[in-house]
Amino acid sequence: MANTETPKEYGLTELPPEPKPFPGCKVCLGFSVRRENARSRGDYSAVSDANVVLRRHWAEAHVS
């Protein structure tokens, strides 16, 4: 029996750019270093976690 199902299309979305550390902020720098260390060992889940934490920190500490 032939497969008569129409293929489904899935749209891929581009990820937002990674947050950058706020100039002069040691906390931001620490999260950024944590992210790069995770990336260097291939732990992309930890890279994503560090991005979330850095974005949250940005929102709490650097956005008025």
All heavy atoms as a GROMACS GRO file, in nm:
protein
  500
    1MET      N    1   0.084  -0.117   0.000
    1MET     CA    2   0.000   0.000   0.000
    1MET      C    3   0.090   0.125   0.000
    1MET      O    4   0.183   0.136   0.079
    1MET     CB    5  -0.088  -0.002   0.125
    1MET     CG    6  -0.189   0.107   0.127
    1MET     SD    7  -0.327   0.059   0.230
    1MET     CE    8  -0.316   0.178   0.358
    2ALA      N    9   0.061   0.218  -0.085
    2ALA     CA   10   0.141   0.340  -0.098
    2ALA      C   11   0.106   0.439   0.013
    2ALA      O   12  -0.007   0.445   0.060
    2ALA     CB   13   0.117   0.403  -0.234
    3ASN      N   14   0.205   0.515   0.053
    3ASN     CA   15   0.186   0.618   0.153
    3ASN      C   16   0.121   0.739   0.085
    3ASN      O   17   0.180   0.802  -0.001
    3ASN     CB   18   0.319   0.657   0.216
    3ASN     CG   19   0.302   0.756   0.330
    3ASN    OD1   20   0.192   0.799   0.361
    3ASN    ND2   21   0.412   0.791   0.391
    4THR      N   22  -0.001   0.771   0.124
    4THR     CA   23  -0.074   0.882   0.061
    4THR      C   24  -0.080   1.006   0.149
    4THR      O   25  -0.146   1.101   0.116
    4THR     CB   26  -0.218   0.838   0.027
    4THR    OG1   27  -0.282   0.795   0.147
    4THR    CG2   28  -0.218   0.726  -0.075
    5GLU      N   29  -0.012   1.000   0.262
    5GLU     CA   30  -0.010   1.116   0.350
    5GLU      C   31   0.070   1.229   0.288
    5GLU      O   32   0.176   1.209   0.232
    5GLU     CB   33   0.057   1.079   0.484
    5GLU     CG   34  -0.040   1.054   0.594
    5GLU     CD   35   0.033   1.033   0.725
    5GLU    OE1   36   0.104   1.123   0.770
    5GLU    OE2   37   0.016   0.923   0.780
    6THR      N   38   0.017   1.348   0.300
    6THR     CA   39   0.089   1.467   0.253
    6THR      C   40   0.197   1.500   0.355
    6THR      O   41   0.169   1.504   0.475
    6THR     CB   42  -0.008   1.586   0.240
    6THR    OG1   43  -0.115   1.548   0.155
    6THR    CG2   44   0.062   1.707   0.184
    7PRO      N   45   0.319   1.524   0.308
    7PRO     CA   46   0.425   1.559   0.403
    7PRO      C   47   0.391   1.688   0.476
    7PRO      O   48   0.335   1.781   0.418
    7PRO     CB   49   0.549   1.578   0.317
    7PRO     CG   50   0.512   1.536   0.180
    7PRO     CD   51   0.364   1.522   0.171
    8LYS      N   52   0.426   1.692   0.604
    8LYS     CA   53   0.403   1.812   0.684
    8LYS      C   54   0.525   1.901   0.672
    8LYS      O   55   0.637   1.854   0.665
    8LYS     CB   56   0.379   1.774   0.830
    8LYS     CG   57   0.253   1.696   0.850
    8LYS     CD   58   0.235   1.659   0.995
    8LYS     CE   59   0.110   1.574   1.009
    8LYS     NZ   60   0.090   1.527   1.144
    9GLU      N   61   0.499   2.030   0.671
    9GLU     CA   62   0.609   2.126   0.668
    9GLU      C   63   0.628   2.183   0.807
    9GLU      O   64   0.532   2.218   0.874
    9GLU     CB   65   0.579   2.238   0.569
    9GLU     CG   66   0.582   2.191   0.425
    9GLU     CD   67   0.569   2.306   0.328
    9GLU    OE1   68   0.614   2.418   0.361
    9GLU    OE2   69   0.516   2.283   0.220
   10TYR      N   70   0.751   2.189   0.849
   10TYR     CA   71   0.785   2.245   0.979
   10TYR      C   72   0.875   2.365   0.956
   10TYR      O   73   0.978   2.355   0.891
   10TYR     CB   74   0.857   2.143   1.067
   10TYR     CG   75   0.770   2.025   1.102
   10TYR    CD1   76   0.776   1.906   1.031
   10TYR    CD2   77   0.680   2.034   1.207
   10TYR    CE1   78   0.695   1.799   1.063
   10TYR    CE2   79   0.599   1.927   1.241
   10TYR     CZ   80   0.606   1.810   1.168
   10TYR     OH   81   0.525   1.706   1.201
   11GLY      N   82   0.833   2.478   1.009
   11GLY     CA   83   0.915   2.598   0.994
   11GLY      C   84   1.023   2.602   1.100
   11GLY      O   85   0.996   2.582   1.218
   12LEU      N   86   1.143   2.623   1.058
   12LEU     CA   87   1.254   2.637   1.152
   12LEU      C   88   1.273   2.784   1.181
   12LEU      O   89   1.271   2.867   1.090
   12LEU     CB   90   1.382   2.577   1.094
   12LEU     CG   91   1.378   2.429   1.062
   12LEU    CD1   92   1.509   2.387   0.997
   12LEU    CD2   93   1.354   2.350   1.188
   13THR      N   94   1.289   2.816   1.306
   13THR     CA   95   1.310   2.955   1.340
   13THR      C   96   1.457   2.976   1.378
   13THR      O   97   1.522   2.887   1.431
   13THR     CB   98   1.222   2.998   1.460
   13THR    OG1   99   1.252   2.915   1.571
   13THR    CG2  100   1.075   2.986   1.426
   14GLU      N  101   1.503   3.094   1.349
   14GLU     CA  102   1.640   3.129   1.384
   14GLU      C  103   1.644   3.165   1.532
   14GLU      O  104   1.556   3.234   1.583
   14GLU     CB  105   1.685   3.247   1.300
   14GLU     CG  106   1.831   3.278   1.315
   14GLU     CD  107   1.876   3.387   1.219
   14GLU    OE1  108   1.816   3.401   1.112
   14GLU    OE2  109   1.969   3.460   1.254
   15LEU      N  110   1.745   3.117   1.600
   15LEU     CA  111   1.760   3.149   1.741
   15LEU      C  112   1.798   3.296   1.757
   15LEU      O  113   1.869   3.352   1.673
   15LEU     CB  114   1.868   3.061   1.804
   15LEU     CG  115   1.838   2.912   1.810
   15LEU    CD1  116   1.960   2.837   1.859
   15LEU    CD2  117   1.719   2.886   1.898
   16PRO      N  118   1.754   3.358   1.866
   16PRO     CA  119   1.795   3.496   1.889
   16PRO      C  120   1.946   3.500   1.917
   16PRO      O  121   2.004   3.401   1.960
   16PRO     CB  122   1.716   3.538   2.013
   16PRO     CG  123   1.678   3.411   2.079
   16PRO     CD  124   1.669   3.306   1.972
   17PRO      N  125   2.008   3.614   1.893
   17PRO     CA  126   2.152   3.622   1.922
   17PRO      C  127   2.178   3.603   2.071
   17PRO      O  128   2.095   3.636   2.154
   17PRO     CB  129   2.190   3.763   1.877
   17PRO     CG  130   2.063   3.838   1.864
   17PRO     CD  131   1.952   3.739   1.845
   18GLU      N  132   2.294   3.547   2.101
   18GLU     CA  133   2.329   3.527   2.241
   18GLU      C  134   2.350   3.662   2.309
   18GLU      O  135   2.404   3.755   2.248
   18GLU     CB  136   2.457   3.445   2.253
   18GLU     CG  137   2.438   3.301   2.214
   18GLU     CD  138   2.561   3.217   2.242
   18GLU    OE1  139   2.673   3.270   2.246
   18GLU    OE2  140   2.543   3.097   2.260
   19PRO      N  141   2.308   3.673   2.434
   19PRO     CA  142   2.328   3.798   2.506
   19PRO      C  143   2.478   3.823   2.530
   19PRO      O  144   2.554   3.730   2.552
   19PRO     CB  145   2.253   3.779   2.637
   19PRO     CG  146   2.246   3.631   2.656
   19PRO     CD  147   2.243   3.572   2.519
   20LYS      N  148   2.514   3.947   2.523
   20LYS     CA  149   2.654   3.985   2.550
   20LYS      C  150   2.662   4.042   2.692
   20LYS      O  151   2.565   4.098   2.742
   20LYS     CB  152   2.698   4.091   2.450
   20LYS     CG  153   2.695   4.041   2.307
   20LYS     CD  154   2.770   4.132   2.216
   20LYS     CE  155   2.769   4.091   2.071
   20LYS     NZ  156   2.781   3.954   2.039
   21PRO      N  157   2.775   4.024   2.758
   21PRO     CA  158   2.788   4.081   2.893
   21PRO      C  159   2.784   4.233   2.890
   21PRO      O  160   2.834   4.295   2.796
   21PRO     CB  161   2.923   4.030   2.942
   21PRO     CG  162   2.995   3.978   2.823
   21PRO     CD  163   2.894   3.952   2.716
   22PHE      N  164   2.721   4.291   2.990
   22PHE     CA  165   2.717   4.436   3.004
   22PHE      C  166   2.858   4.485   3.036
   22PHE      O  167   2.924   4.428   3.123
   22PHE     CB  168   2.621   4.474   3.117
   22PHE     CG  169   2.590   4.620   3.125
   22PHE    CD1  170   2.493   4.676   3.044
   22PHE    CD2  171   2.658   4.702   3.214
   22PHE    CE1  172   2.464   4.812   3.051
   22PHE    CE2  173   2.630   4.837   3.222
   22PHE     CZ  174   2.533   4.892   3.140
   23PRO      N  175   2.906   4.587   2.967
   23PRO     CA  176   3.043   4.635   2.990
   23PRO      C  177   3.067   4.671   3.137
   23PRO      O  178   2.991   4.746   3.198
   23PRO     CB  179   3.052   4.760   2.901
   23PRO     CG  180   2.948   4.739   2.795
   23PRO     CD  181   2.838   4.663   2.862
   24GLY      N  182   3.171   4.613   3.194
   24GLY     CA  183   3.210   4.643   3.331
   24GLY      C  184   3.138   4.563   3.438
   24GLY      O  185   3.167   4.579   3.556
   25CYS      N  186   3.044   4.477   3.399
   25CYS     CA  187   2.968   4.399   3.499
   25CYS      C  188   3.036   4.264   3.520
   25CYS      O  189   3.041   4.180   3.429
   25CYS     CB  190   2.824   4.381   3.452
   25CYS     SG  191   2.726   4.281   3.567
   26LYS      N  192   3.085   4.242   3.641
   26LYS     CA  193   3.154   4.116   3.673
   26LYS      C  194   3.058   3.998   3.674
   26LYS      O  195   3.097   3.886   3.641
   26LYS     CB  196   3.226   4.128   3.806
   26LYS     CG  197   3.343   4.223   3.801
   26LYS     CD  198   3.412   4.234   3.934
   26LYS     CE  199   3.525   4.335   3.927
   26LYS     NZ  200   3.595   4.349   4.054
   27VAL      N  201   2.933   4.021   3.712
   27VAL     CA  202   2.834   3.912   3.713
   27VAL      C  203   2.808   3.866   3.570
   27VAL      O  204   2.808   3.746   3.541
   27VAL     CB  205   2.703   3.958   3.783
   27VAL    CG1  206   2.597   3.850   3.774
   27VAL    CG2  207   2.730   3.994   3.928
   28CYS      N  208   2.786   3.960   3.479
   28CYS     CA  209   2.767   3.926   3.338
   28CYS      C  210   2.888   3.850   3.283
   28CYS      O  211   2.873   3.750   3.212
   28CYS     CB  212   2.746   4.051   3.254
   28CYS     SG  213   2.585   4.129   3.264
   29LEU      N  214   3.006   3.899   3.316
   29LEU     CA  215   3.127   3.835   3.269
   29LEU      C  216   3.135   3.691   3.318
   29LEU      O  217   3.170   3.600   3.243
   29LEU     CB  218   3.250   3.914   3.314
   29LEU     CG  219   3.384   3.860   3.267
   29LEU    CD1  220   3.391   3.857   3.115
   29LEU    CD2  221   3.497   3.944   3.325
   30GLY      N  222   3.098   3.668   3.443
   30GLY     CA  223   3.099   3.532   3.498
   30GLY      C  224   3.004   3.440   3.423
   30GLY      O  225   3.040   3.325   3.393
   31PHE      N  226   2.884   3.489   3.391
   31PHE     CA  227   2.789   3.406   3.315
   31PHE      C  228   2.841   3.379   3.174
   31PHE      O  229   2.825   3.269   3.121
   31PHE     CB  230   2.652   3.474   3.307
   31PHE     CG  231   2.580   3.481   3.439
   31PHE    CD1  232   2.508   3.594   3.474
   31PHE    CD2  233   2.583   3.376   3.529
   31PHE    CE1  234   2.441   3.602   3.595
   31PHE    CE2  235   2.516   3.383   3.651
   31PHE     CZ  236   2.445   3.496   3.684
   32SER      N  237   2.905   3.479   3.115
   32SER     CA  238   2.960   3.463   2.982
   32SER      C  239   3.073   3.360   2.980
   32SER      O  240   3.082   3.277   2.890
   32SER     CB  241   3.009   3.598   2.930
   32SER     OG  242   3.060   3.586   2.801
   33VAL      N  243   3.158   3.365   3.082
   33VAL     CA  244   3.268   3.267   3.093
   33VAL      C  245   3.211   3.127   3.113
   33VAL      O  246   3.257   3.030   3.052
   33VAL     CB  247   3.365   3.306   3.206
   33VAL    CG1  248   3.461   3.193   3.238
   33VAL    CG2  249   3.441   3.433   3.170
   34ARG      N  250   3.108   3.116   3.197
   34ARG     CA  251   3.043   2.986   3.219
   34ARG      C  252   2.989   2.931   3.087
   34ARG      O  253   3.004   2.813   3.056
   34ARG     CB  254   2.928   3.002   3.319
   34ARG     CG  255   2.858   2.871   3.347
   34ARG     CD  256   2.730   2.886   3.425
   34ARG     NE  257   2.744   2.961   3.549
   34ARG     CZ  258   2.643   2.988   3.629
   34ARG    NH1  259   2.522   2.948   3.601
   34ARG    NH2  260   2.662   3.057   3.739
   35ARG      N  261   2.928   3.018   3.007
   35ARG     CA  262   2.873   2.976   2.878
   35ARG      C  263   2.984   2.927   2.785
   35ARG      O  264   2.971   2.823   2.722
   35ARG     CB  265   2.800   3.094   2.815
   35ARG     CG  266   2.745   3.064   2.677
   35ARG     CD  267   2.672   3.182   2.618
   35ARG     NE  268   2.760   3.295   2.602
   35ARG     CZ  269   2.720   3.420   2.589
   35ARG    NH1  270   2.592   3.450   2.593
   35ARG    NH2  271   2.806   3.518   2.574
   36GLU      N  272   3.094   3.001   2.776
   36GLU     CA  273   3.203   2.962   2.687
   36GLU      C  274   3.271   2.833   2.734
   36GLU      O  275   3.312   2.751   2.651
   36GLU     CB  276   3.304   3.075   2.671
   36GLU     CG  277   3.246   3.197   2.601
   36GLU     CD  278   3.174   3.164   2.471
   36GLU    OE1  279   3.229   3.088   2.388
   36GLU    OE2  280   3.061   3.212   2.454
   37ASN      N  281   3.284   2.816   2.864
   37ASN     CA  282   3.339   2.689   2.915
   37ASN      C  283   3.249   2.572   2.878
   37ASN      O  284   3.298   2.466   2.839
   37ASN     CB  285   3.358   2.696   3.067
   37ASN     CG  286   3.475   2.783   3.107
   37ASN    OD1  287   3.564   2.810   3.028
   37ASN    ND2  288   3.473   2.828   3.232
   38ALA      N  289   3.119   2.591   2.891
   38ALA     CA  290   3.024   2.485   2.855
   38ALA      C  291   3.035   2.453   2.706
   38ALA      O  292   3.036   2.337   2.666
   38ALA     CB  293   2.882   2.527   2.891
   39ARG      N  294   3.043   2.558   2.625
   39ARG     CA  295   3.054   2.536   2.480
   39ARG      C  296   3.182   2.459   2.447
   39ARG      O  297   3.182   2.370   2.362
   39ARG     CB  298   3.053   2.670   2.407
   39ARG     CG  299   3.042   2.657   2.257
   39ARG     CD  300   3.052   2.787   2.180
   39ARG     NE  301   2.998   2.905   2.244
   39ARG     CZ  302   2.870   2.942   2.242
   39ARG    NH1  303   2.781   2.865   2.182
   39ARG    NH2  304   2.832   3.054   2.300
   40SER      N  305   3.292   2.492   2.516
   40SER     CA  306   3.420   2.427   2.485
   40SER      C  307   3.419   2.278   2.519
   40SER      O  308   3.494   2.202   2.460
   40SER     CB  309   3.534   2.497   2.559
   40SER     OG  310   3.532   2.468   2.697
   41ARG      N  311   3.333   2.238   2.612
   41ARG     CA  312   3.326   2.095   2.643
   41ARG      C  313   3.206   2.027   2.576
   41ARG      O  314   3.177   1.911   2.603
   41ARG     CB  315   3.326   2.072   2.794
   41ARG     CG  316   3.216   2.130   2.872
   41ARG     CD  317   3.228   2.097   3.022
   41ARG     NE  318   3.106   2.137   3.088
   41ARG     CZ  319   3.082   2.257   3.139
   41ARG    NH1  320   3.177   2.349   3.136
   41ARG    NH2  321   2.966   2.284   3.193
   42GLY      N  322   3.138   2.102   2.488
   42GLY     CA  323   3.028   2.043   2.410
   42GLY      C  324   2.899   2.028   2.487
   42GLY      O  325   2.811   1.954   2.444
   43ASP      N  326   2.883   2.099   2.597
   43ASP     CA  327   2.762   2.090   2.680
   43ASP      C  328   2.667   2.202   2.639
   43ASP      O  329   2.660   2.307   2.702
   43ASP     CB  330   2.799   2.099   2.828
   43ASP     CG  331   2.681   2.077   2.920
   43ASP    OD1  332   2.567   2.068   2.871
   43ASP    OD2  333   2.704   2.068   3.042
   44TYR      N  334   2.592   2.180   2.530
   44TYR     CA  335   2.508   2.285   2.475
   44TYR      C  336   2.383   2.310   2.558
   44TYR      O  337   2.324   2.418   2.549
   44TYR     CB  338   2.475   2.255   2.328
   44TYR     CG  339   2.603   2.253   2.247
   44TYR    CD1  340   2.659   2.134   2.203
   44TYR    CD2  341   2.670   2.371   2.220
   44TYR    CE1  342   2.778   2.132   2.133
   44TYR    CE2  343   2.790   2.371   2.151
   44TYR     CZ  344   2.843   2.251   2.108
   44TYR     OH  345   2.962   2.251   2.040
   45SER      N  346   2.346   2.218   2.642
   45SER     CA  347   2.238   2.242   2.737
   45SER      C  348   2.282   2.348   2.838
   45SER      O  349   2.207   2.440   2.871
   45SER     CB  350   2.199   2.113   2.809
   45SER     OG  351   2.099   2.137   2.904
   46ALA      N  352   2.404   2.336   2.886
   46ALA     CA  353   2.458   2.435   2.979
   46ALA      C  354   2.479   2.570   2.910
   46ALA      O  355   2.464   2.675   2.974
   46ALA     CB  356   2.589   2.385   3.041
   47VAL      N  357   2.511   2.570   2.781
   47VAL     CA  358   2.523   2.695   2.706
   47VAL      C  359   2.387   2.766   2.706
   47VAL      O  360   2.377   2.885   2.734
   47VAL     CB  361   2.570   2.670   2.561
   47VAL    CG1  362   2.558   2.796   2.476
   47VAL    CG2  363   2.712   2.617   2.558
   48SER      N  364   2.282   2.690   2.677
   48SER     CA  365   2.148   2.746   2.677
   48SER      C  366   2.109   2.797   2.815
   48SER      O  367   2.052   2.906   2.829
   48SER     CB  368   2.048   2.640   2.629
   48SER     OG  369   1.918   2.689   2.631
   49ASP      N  370   2.141   2.720   2.918
   49ASP     CA  371   2.110   2.762   3.056
   49ASP      C  372   2.181   2.894   3.090
   49ASP      O  373   2.122   2.983   3.150
   49ASP     CB  374   2.152   2.655   3.156
   49ASP     CG  375   2.068   2.529   3.146
   49ASP    OD1  376   1.961   2.533   3.083
   49ASP    OD2  377   2.111   2.426   3.203
   50ALA      N  378   2.307   2.905   3.050
   50ALA     CA  379   2.383   3.027   3.079
   50ALA      C  380   2.322   3.146   3.005
   50ALA      O  381   2.317   3.257   3.060
   50ALA     CB  382   2.530   3.009   3.040
   51ASN      N  383   2.273   3.125   2.883
   51ASN     CA  384   2.207   3.233   2.810
   51ASN      C  385   2.081   3.278   2.882
   51ASN      O  386   2.054   3.399   2.892
   51ASN     CB  387   2.173   3.189   2.668
   51ASN     CG  388   2.293   3.187   2.577
   51ASN    OD1  389   2.390   3.258   2.599
   51ASN    ND2  390   2.288   3.105   2.474
   52VAL      N  391   2.004   3.184   2.934
   52VAL     CA  392   1.882   3.218   3.007
   52VAL      C  393   1.917   3.300   3.132
   52VAL      O  394   1.855   3.404   3.159
   52VAL     CB  395   1.802   3.091   3.045
   52VAL    CG1  396   1.691   3.123   3.143
   52VAL    CG2  397   1.747   3.024   2.920
   53VAL      N  398   2.016   3.255   3.206
   53VAL     CA  399   2.055   3.324   3.330
   53VAL      C  400   2.109   3.464   3.298
   53VAL      O  401   2.077   3.561   3.367
   53VAL     CB  402   2.158   3.240   3.408
   53VAL    CG1  403   2.214   3.318   3.525
   53VAL    CG2  404   2.095   3.110   3.456
   54LEU      N  405   2.188   3.474   3.191
   54LEU     CA  406   2.243   3.604   3.153
   54LEU      C  407   2.132   3.700   3.109
   54LEU      O  408   2.131   3.817   3.148
   54LEU     CB  409   2.348   3.588   3.043
   54LEU     CG  410   2.423   3.713   2.999
   54LEU    CD1  411   2.485   3.786   3.117
   54LEU    CD2  412   2.529   3.677   2.898
   55ARG      N  413   2.035   3.650   3.033
   55ARG     CA  414   1.922   3.736   2.993
   55ARG      C  415   1.842   3.781   3.114
   55ARG      O  416   1.800   3.896   3.124
   55ARG     CB  417   1.832   3.662   2.896
   55ARG     CG  418   1.882   3.660   2.756
   55ARG     CD  419   1.777   3.608   2.658
   55ARG     NE  420   1.835   3.602   2.526
   55ARG     CZ  421   1.889   3.493   2.473
   55ARG    NH1  422   1.888   3.379   2.538
   55ARG    NH2  423   1.942   3.496   2.352
   56ARG      N  424   1.820   3.690   3.208
   56ARG     CA  425   1.746   3.724   3.330
   56ARG      C  426   1.821   3.829   3.411
   56ARG      O  427   1.762   3.926   3.460
   56ARG     CB  428   1.722   3.598   3.413
   56ARG     CG  429   1.629   3.622   3.532
   56ARG     CD  430   1.595   3.494   3.602
   56ARG     NE  431   1.522   3.406   3.511
   56ARG     CZ  432   1.534   3.274   3.509
   56ARG    NH1  433   1.616   3.214   3.592
   56ARG    NH2  434   1.465   3.202   3.424
   57HIS      N  435   1.952   3.810   3.424
   57HIS     CA  436   2.034   3.908   3.496
   57HIS      C  437   2.027   4.044   3.427
   57HIS      O  438   2.011   4.146   3.494
   57HIS     CB  439   2.180   3.860   3.505
   57HIS     CG  440   2.273   3.964   3.555
   57HIS    ND1  441   2.275   4.006   3.687
   57HIS    CD2  442   2.367   4.039   3.489
   57HIS    CE1  443   2.367   4.101   3.700
   57HIS    NE2  444   2.423   4.124   3.582
   58TRP      N  445   2.039   4.046   3.294
   58TRP     CA  446   2.028   4.171   3.219
   58TRP      C  447   1.898   4.242   3.253
   58TRP      O  448   1.896   4.362   3.278
   58TRP     CB  449   2.031   4.140   3.068
   58TRP     CG  450   2.157   4.180   2.998
   58TRP    CD1  451   2.265   4.100   2.975
   58TRP    CD2  452   2.188   4.307   2.942
   58TRP    NE1  453   2.361   4.171   2.907
   58TRP    CE2  454   2.315   4.298   2.885
   58TRP    CE3  455   2.120   4.428   2.934
   58TRP    CZ2  456   2.377   4.405   2.822
   58TRP    CZ3  457   2.181   4.535   2.870
   58TRP    CH2  458   2.308   4.522   2.816
   59ALA      N  459   1.787   4.167   3.250
   59ALA     CA  460   1.656   4.227   3.274
   59ALA      C  461   1.644   4.283   3.415
   59ALA      O  462   1.581   4.386   3.437
   59ALA     CB  463   1.546   4.122   3.250
   60GLU      N  464   1.706   4.216   3.511
   60GLU     CA  465   1.694   4.260   3.651
   60GLU      C  466   1.795   4.369   3.687
   60GLU      O  467   1.764   4.458   3.766
   60GLU     CB  468   1.714   4.141   3.744
   60GLU     CG  469   1.602   4.039   3.734
   60GLU     CD  470   1.631   3.912   3.813
   60GLU    OE1  471   1.741   3.899   3.871
   60GLU    OE2  472   1.542   3.825   3.818
   61ALA      N  473   1.912   4.367   3.629
   61ALA     CA  474   2.018   4.456   3.674
   61ALA      C  475   2.049   4.572   3.578
   61ALA      O  476   2.099   4.675   3.624
   61ALA     CB  477   2.147   4.376   3.697
   62HIS      N  478   2.020   4.557   3.451
   62HIS     CA  479   2.067   4.657   3.355
   62HIS      C  480   1.957   4.724   3.274
   62HIS      O  481   1.989   4.810   3.193
   62HIS     CB  482   2.170   4.593   3.260
   62HIS     CG  483   2.286   4.532   3.333
   62HIS    ND1  484   2.372   4.606   3.413
   62HIS    CD2  485   2.329   4.403   3.340
   62HIS    CE1  486   2.464   4.524   3.463
   62HIS    NE2  487   2.439   4.402   3.422
   63VAL      N  488   1.833   4.683   3.291
   63VAL     CA  489   1.724   4.748   3.218
   63VAL      C  490   1.646   4.833   3.317
   63VAL      O  491   1.602   4.785   3.420
   63VAL     CB  492   1.632   4.642   3.151
   63VAL    CG1  493   1.515   4.711   3.084
   63VAL    CG2  494   1.711   4.560   3.052
   64SER      N  495   1.633   4.960   3.282
   64SER     CA  496   1.564   5.050   3.376
   64SER      C  497   1.414   5.049   3.359
   64SER      O  498   1.356   5.002   3.273
   64SER     CB  499   1.615   5.192   3.358
   64SER     OG  500   1.611   5.233   3.225
   0.00000   0.00000   0.00000
